[in-house]
Amino acid sequence: MENLLILGAGGHGKVVAEAAMLTGRWDDIAFLDNDTTLNRVIGIPVIGSFDTYLDHSKAYSSAVVAIGNNENRFVWLTKLEQAGFKIPVIIHPSSIVSKFSQIESGTVVLAGAVINADASIAKGCILNTSSTIDHDCVIGNGVHVSPGANVSGTVTINDFSWLGVGASIVNNITIGSHVIVAAGAVVISDIPDSVMVAGVPAQIKQSYGDEL
Ligand SMILES: CC(=O)SCCNC(=O)CCNC(=O)[C@H](O)C(C)(C)COP(=O)(O)OP(=O)(O)OC[C@H]1O[C@@H](n2cnc3c(N)ncnc32)[C@H](O)[C@@H]1OP(=O)(O)O
């Protein structure tokens, strides 16, 4: 058995940690977090701040990042990878993942999520509680699909986009990079990069230009 370091002991971190425990794959799990007041979270020790990650590379061969912000999560995932940590995929045992799908390192698939055949999920994504990714979807790096969001077949979602809770995406469309799809939105047409869309049907509410 191997040991697992989880960067981030907040709400998302504890959900990721529980999923990891339930896999039975790791016998020692620890958190790093920048909140120095944290000692234990759901019984798991917090053994240092993020910057101490190199100090733990001998004791912990594997590491994942449990930070909600898509870009930060990816920055830390890259640092861990470059430091030689193994970056696993964590799949909650109560999710349903097609054996014909592909999932890259650092992605977490949480309880009740469904990933169907020929879906391809890149690095460092969050497929949150009861979200669905249907057949032939292509999901880029660092994407977060929030709880209960449904992505229909043959949808492309580019890097670092975030689907809010309960969002729905119809089939055969492309969502750009750094897009925010608001909670409950229904997306029925392609969405360009770096915008926030909301409503039914979803319309552009904000453009981020060079901010991102
Ligand atoms: C396990 C977990 O907890 S995972 C986390 C899950 N969390 C979520 O899914 C949260 C999703 N967040 C949202 O939907 C937010 O509303 C965001 C991020 C899209 C927008 O937040 P902000 O940038 O603060 O936007 P703001 O509140 O200023 O709204 C901007 C405009 O969009 C509209 N808007 C924002 N969200 C929505 C929405 N969900 N549906 C419809 N319209 C919306 C606002 O009414 C406003 O419209 P107006 O300009 O016509 O008045």
The ligand as a Tripos MOL2 file, in Angstrom:
@<TRIPOS>MOLECULE
LIG
   51    53     1     0     0
SMALL
NO_CHARGES

@<TRIPOS>ATOM
      1 C1        -19.7150   20.8720   -3.4080 C.3       1 LIG1
      2 C2        -19.8120   22.3450   -3.8190 C.2       1 LIG1
      3 O1        -20.2940   23.1650   -3.1100 O.2       1 LIG1
      4 S1        -19.2060   22.7570   -5.3980 S.3       1 LIG1
      5 C3        -19.6030   24.4790   -5.6360 C.3       1 LIG1
      6 C4        -20.9240   24.6660   -6.3440 C.3       1 LIG1
      7 N1        -21.1970   26.0980   -6.4290 N.am      1 LIG1
      8 C5        -21.8250   26.6160   -7.4650 C.2       1 LIG1
      9 O2        -22.2240   25.9440   -8.3740 O.2       1 LIG1
     10 C6        -21.9460   28.1200   -7.4600 C.3       1 LIG1
     11 C7        -22.2140   28.6690   -8.8330 C.3       1 LIG1
     12 N2        -22.1480   30.1210   -8.7780 N.am      1 LIG1
     13 C8        -23.0000   30.8970   -9.4590 C.2       1 LIG1
     14 O3        -23.9170   30.4320  -10.1400 O.2       1 LIG1
     15 C9        -22.7240   32.4120   -9.3460 C.3       1 LIG1
     16 O4        -23.9660   33.0630   -9.4210 O.3       1 LIG1
     17 C10       -21.7550   32.8820  -10.4620 C.3       1 LIG1
     18 C11       -20.3260   32.4220  -10.0910 C.3       1 LIG1
     19 C12       -22.1260   32.3540  -11.8130 C.3       1 LIG1
     20 C13       -21.7880   34.4140  -10.6210 C.3       1 LIG1
     21 O5        -21.3860   35.0380   -9.4780 O.3       1 LIG1
     22 P1        -20.9960   36.6030   -9.5540 P.3       1 LIG1
     23 O6        -19.8010   36.7960  -10.4250 O.co2     1 LIG1
     24 O7        -20.9190   37.0640   -8.1410 O.co2     1 LIG1
     25 O8        -22.1640   37.2620  -10.3740 O.3       1 LIG1
     26 P2        -23.3570   38.1860   -9.8640 P.3       1 LIG1
     27 O9        -24.0370   37.5850   -8.6780 O.co2     1 LIG1
     28 O10       -22.8210   39.5700   -9.7550 O.co2     1 LIG1
     29 O11       -24.3740   38.1170  -11.0890 O.3       1 LIG1
     30 C14       -24.1090   38.7020  -12.3530 C.3       1 LIG1
     31 C15       -25.3770   38.5670  -13.1760 C.3       1 LIG1
     32 O12       -25.6240   37.1720  -13.4480 O.3       1 LIG1
     33 C16       -26.8870   36.7590  -12.8820 C.3       1 LIG1
     34 N3        -26.7240   35.4190  -12.3310 N.ar      1 LIG1
     35 C17       -25.7360   34.9730  -11.5090 C.ar      1 LIG1
     36 N4        -25.9180   33.6850  -11.2330 N.ar      1 LIG1
     37 C18       -27.0400   33.3070  -11.8850 C.ar      1 LIG1
     38 C19       -27.7390   32.0880  -11.9890 C.ar      1 LIG1
     39 N5        -27.2820   30.9890  -11.3630 N.pl3     1 LIG1
     40 N6        -28.8390   32.0340  -12.7680 N.ar      1 LIG1
     41 C20       -29.2990   33.1470  -13.4010 C.ar      1 LIG1
     42 N7        -28.6760   34.3380  -13.3360 N.ar      1 LIG1
     43 C21       -27.5620   34.4180  -12.5840 C.ar      1 LIG1
     44 C22       -27.1980   37.7960  -11.8010 C.3       1 LIG1
     45 O13       -28.5740   37.8730  -11.5580 O.3       1 LIG1
     46 C23       -26.6420   39.0620  -12.4530 C.3       1 LIG1
     47 O14       -27.5340   39.4720  -13.4680 O.3       1 LIG1
     48 P3        -27.7900   41.0320  -13.7870 P.3       1 LIG1
     49 O15       -26.4420   41.5950  -14.1710 O.co2     1 LIG1
     50 O16       -28.7490   40.9910  -14.9310 O.co2     1 LIG1
     51 O17       -28.3220   41.6060  -12.5230 O.co2     1 LIG1
@<TRIPOS>BOND
     1     1     2 1
     2     2     3 2
     3     2     4 1
     4     4     5 1
     5     5     6 1
     6     6     7 1
     7     7     8 1
     8     8     9 2
     9     8    10 1
    10    10    11 1
    11    11    12 1
    12    12    13 1
    13    13    14 2
    14    13    15 1
    15    15    16 1
    16    15    17 1
    17    17    18 1
    18    17    19 1
    19    17    20 1
    20    20    21 1
    21    21    22 1
    22    22    23 2
    23    22    24 1
    24    22    25 1
    25    25    26 1
    26    26    27 2
    27    26    28 1
    28    26    29 1
    29    29    30 1
    30    30    31 1
    31    31    32 1
    32    31    46 1
    33    32    33 1
    34    33    34 1
    35    33    44 1
    36    34    35 ar
    37    34    43 ar
    38    35    36 ar
    39    36    37 ar
    40    37    38 ar
    41    37    43 ar
    42    38    39 1
    43    38    40 ar
    44    40    41 ar
    45    41    42 ar
    46    42    43 ar
    47    44    45 1
    48    44    46 1
    49    46    47 1
    50    47    48 1
    51    48    49 2
    52    48    50 1
    53    48    51 1
@<TRIPOS>SUBSTRUCTURE
     1 LIG1         1 GROUP 0 **** ****
